[in-house]
Amino acid sequence: MAGHPGHRGDVLAYLQRLFAPGRRLFSCAATAPEGVRRWQEEARPALRHLLGLDAMHDDLHGHTVHVELAEPKDLGEYTRQLGHIGTEPEWKIPFWLLRPKGDGPFPLGVFPHGHSRRGFDQYVGIAHGERDREKIEREDRDVAVQAARHGFLAIAPTTRGFEPAAVPDINGRHGRADCRSQLVHCLLAGRTAMGERVWDMERLLDWATGLPEVDSRRILMMGNSGGGMVTVYAAACDTRIAVAVPSCSFCTLVGQTGLVHHCDCNAVPGIGTFGELYDVAGLIVPRHLLVVNGREDPLFPLPEVDRAVAGVRRTYAAAGVPERFAHRYGQGGHRFYKHLMWPFIHQALAKHR
């Protein structure tokens, strides 16, 4: 694999032993729908515990989530307003809310972003400079705007661990990366950064599904890169999400060459003894899942992408709903591919009317 060299022999042997398939306690081996259901009944609580969601629930029991919304700005086809949601006593997570014109009910779209400064701005088409504007247009990054134009009430939240909702790496002890600073502080407290992100998405869903103009049967979550990883884990944990579309993020956690393919802040301690990423994604069954990758994305080796996709496909086939899973390659790099995503989304959500 060009650009993805493996480890030397002794290191690789050590890693292959650590991550041997036989050590995965919750790898899906079911071959029929009832077996998939029984596996999910055991695996989903185990995953939530591993993410630290149980600990967060205990710690935050009694906390009342509150939402503050600024005045909406009329942008023609939709309105846009800035919101803040207090998912913990000290944390107010900023988000953009885009509301189409009309009375609804609207399907709901939630769009967590990945590694980008104020990435939630990009998702609503707000550019910080000309280069940013060109990137948004070139890489289809204004997904919340796309969603509003497709008739969705769209929420573009800040993903925790990124500015302005992070524990900043003020002394450069974590590679000058706020997301790693967030991870380290989480681990010391018995949490995970991914668990905090899933917690935030669930609290947003709690609030948004209570809005009278939202059709809570038709919920989409879609994100690129780290936002795609949030999408996979959130959809695995929360069955309210009807359609999940992780973009340029889906791959094995540890490749056959021993390489870890995702950023450190996506690491969940012990996940290798739970299963592979395709086992996490298997918890989305029988709901709709579209995985999109870029053929020229340098972060994820195509053989490892294909291996992960094959693992998910097996679970969907065992559950008797192979048509609810699809994988598409875009002919480009680490970006969104709106022409691949929206046809699948509309077809999937049409079944929930």
N, C-alpha and C positions, 0 to 999 in steps of 0.2 A: 504494500500500500504506500504509494508515493506520498511523502510528506507526513507519514505516520509510522516512523520506525518503532520496532518493538524493543523490549528489554533484553539484556543478555540472558544466557541460558539459566543460570542459577536463580536470578531474580524472577524470571518468567515461571520457573518451576514452583517457586514459593508462592507467587500470585495465583497460579492455577490451582494450587492446593487450597488457598484461602477462599477462592471464589468458585470452587468446584460445584457443579449443579446439584450434587447430592447434599450440599450444606444448606440449600434453600428450603426452609421449612414450609413456605406457603407458595411454592411454585405450583401453578395450576396443571394438574395431570388429568383433569376430568375429560371424558369423551362423550358425554351426553348432557342435555340441559339440566336434569336434576342434580347431577354431579357438580356442575358449574355453580348452581345455586347454593349447594351445601358448602362448597369451597368458599364462596363469597361471604357466607354467614360467619365463617371463622376468620377469613383473611382481612376483611374490612376493619373489624375492631382491632386486629393486631396492627394493621397499618396506622390507624389513628393513634394508637398507643405509642408506636415507634416515632411518629412525627411529634409527639409531645402534646397532642391535642387534649388528651385526658388530663394531663397536668395543668394545662391552661384553663380547662373547664373548671377544675377544682380551685385554682388560684383566683379565677375571675367570677366565681359564683356570686351572684348578687349585683354584679356590675350592670348598670343600665346603659345600653348603647344609645347614643344620641347623635343626631344629624343636624348640621347647620347648612343652609343653602343661601347663597348670595342671590341678588336679583338676576333674572334671566336676560340674556342678550338675544335679540331676534336676528337670526342669520338667514332669513328667507324661508328655506325648506324646513328649518328646525330652529329651536332655541338652544342656547348653551349657557349653563350656569356652573359656577364653582361650588363644590360642596366639601364638607369635612365630616368624617364619621369617627366618633370616639370609640374605637374597638377595645381600648383599655383605658383605665383612668387617666393615664398620662399621654396617651397617643391619640392624635387626631390625624387620620389619614386623608390627605386631599384627594379629591376625585372630580372629574368633569362629568356632568350630566347633560346629555343631548336628548331632546324630546321632539319627536316629529310633530308637525301640525296635525290637528284632528283630535278626536276624543278617545281613540283607542277602542278596544284594548290592544296594546302593542306587545309583540314579543320582546323579551328582554335580552340584551347582549352585554356581557361583562368582559372587559378586555385588559387583562394584566400585562404590563410591559416587562421587558428584560433589561439588560445592562445598558442604561443610557441615562444621562443627566436629564432630569425632568422628562422622562420618557412618556409620561402620560400626556404631555403637551403635544408630542408628535402624533399620538393616536387621534387627536382632535384637530390636527392640521395646523397647530400653532408652531411656527418656526422661529428659532433663535439664530437668525442670520441667514444669508443666502445659501450657504452650503447645506444647512439644515433643511431649508425649503426644497432644494433640489433633491435631497435624499428622500424626503417624504413623498415627493411626486414620483421619483424613479423607482422606489421600492414599495409602493402601495401602503405606506405606513399609517395613513389616516383612517384606520379601520373603523373607529367609532363614527366618523363622518360617513363612511360607506354604509355602516349599519343604519344610521339615522335616515339616510336616503333610501334604504331598503325597508323602511317602516319600523325599525326597532327603537325602543327606548334604550339608549346606549350609555353605559357607565365605563369611563376610563379611569381606573384608580391608580394611585401611586403604589407600586409594589414595594413592600417594606424591605429595607436594606439599601434603598437607593434614595438619593436626595429628592425631595426634602423630608423623607420619613425614614431616617437611618440613625444608627449610633455611629457618628463619624470617626474615621481613623485619624484622630487629630495629631498623633505622634508618629504616624507612619509605621506602626508596629505590625500592621497586617497587610503589608505590600501597598500601602496608600490606597486601599480599596475599602470603601465603606461597607460593601456587602460582606466582606470577610470579617470586618470588625463586628458587624451584626451577628454573624455566625458564631464567632468565638464567644461573645457575650451570651448568646442563646445556650450554647453548649455548657458553659459554666453554670447556668441556671437550670439545667435539666430540660431545656427546650431545643428546638431546631429552627433555623431560619425558614425552612420550607413550611414547618408547622405554623409559624406566625403568619406566613403569607396565606395559607389555606384558611386560617382563622379569620383573617380580614375579609377574604372573599365570602366566607359563610355569613359573616355579619352584614355585609353588603346585600347578600341575597335575602337575609331575614328582613331587612328594611325595604328593599325594592319590591319584593313579592307582596308586601302589604299595601303598595300603592294601588289605588283603584283602577288606574289606566294600564296596569301590567297584567298580561296573560301569563300566569305562573306555570302553565303547562308547557310553554314554549320559551325555554331558557337556553341561550347559547353562551359558551365561554370560548374565547379564542385569544391566543397570544403568541408572540414570536420569541424565539430564543429562551431566555429565562422565564418569560411570560408563558411560553409553551409548556415549560416544566410545571409552573403553577397550575396551568390548565389541566394537565394530566393528573396531578395529585389531587386537585380540588374535585375534579369530576369523579375520580376513584372514591373519594370520601363522601361526596354529597350527591345523592341520587336525584336531587331537584334539577340538576343540569342535564338537559335533554340531548344536547349536541355539544361535543367537544372538538375543537380544531387546534391542536398544537402545531405550530409552524417552526420549521428549522430548529428543532430541539429533540426530536425523537430518535433515539439510538440506544444501543446497549449502554448500561452504566459502566461496565468494565469489558473491554474488548478482548478478543482472543490473543492479542499481542500484549495484554496486561495494561493497556492504557485506559485511564479514566477520561471520558469524553466531555463531561460537563464541568461547569465552574464550581469552585469549592463551596460556594454558598448554597448550592443545590444538594450538598451531601447530607444524607440522613444516616446517623450512626446506626450500624447494624442492618442496613437495608440489604446488604449482600447475603444475610442469613434469612431474610424474608423472601426475596426473589429477585428477578431482573425487572427492568422497567416495563417489559411487556406483561409481567404479572401484575404490576401496579395498574397498567392500562386495562388489563383483563377485568378489573373491578368495574369498568364502565359498561360492560355488557349488561343488559341487552340494548342499551341506549346507543345513539349514533356517534361514531368516532371517525373523523377524517384526519389522517396524518399527512402533512405536507413537508417535503424536504427539498432543498436546492441541490441539483447535481454538482454545482461548483462550490458548494459550501465547504470551506477548508476545515471546519471544526469537526465534521462527522464523516468518517470513512464509509463509503457506500456499502461495502460488504457487511459492516456492522449495522447500518441502517436496515438493510434487507433482512438481517438475522432477527433484529428486534421486531420488524413488521411481520415476519413469519410467525413469531411467537404469539403476537396478538391475533393474527388470522386463525391460528389453531383454536384459541379460546372462543372466538366468535362462531367458528364452525361447530365446535362442540356444543355451544348453546343453541344451535339451530337457527342463527340469524346472521349468516355470513354476509348478507347484502347490506348490513348496517355498518360495516367497516370498509373503509377505502384508504388507499395510499396513493399519493400523487407526487411525482417529481416535477418541480419547476426547472426550467432551463436557465438557471442563474445561481446566485449565491445566497447569502444569509439574509433573507427578506421575506415579505409577504408576497403571495401570488393570488390576487383577488379573483382572477378568472378561473382559478381552480377551486376556490373556496365557496363562493356564493351559490353556484348551482347545487352543490351538495347540501349546503345549509338549508336552502329553500325547499328542496325535495324532502329532506329529513323532517323539518318542522311542519310541513304540510300534513304529515301523519298525526300531528298532535292537535289539530283544529277541533 
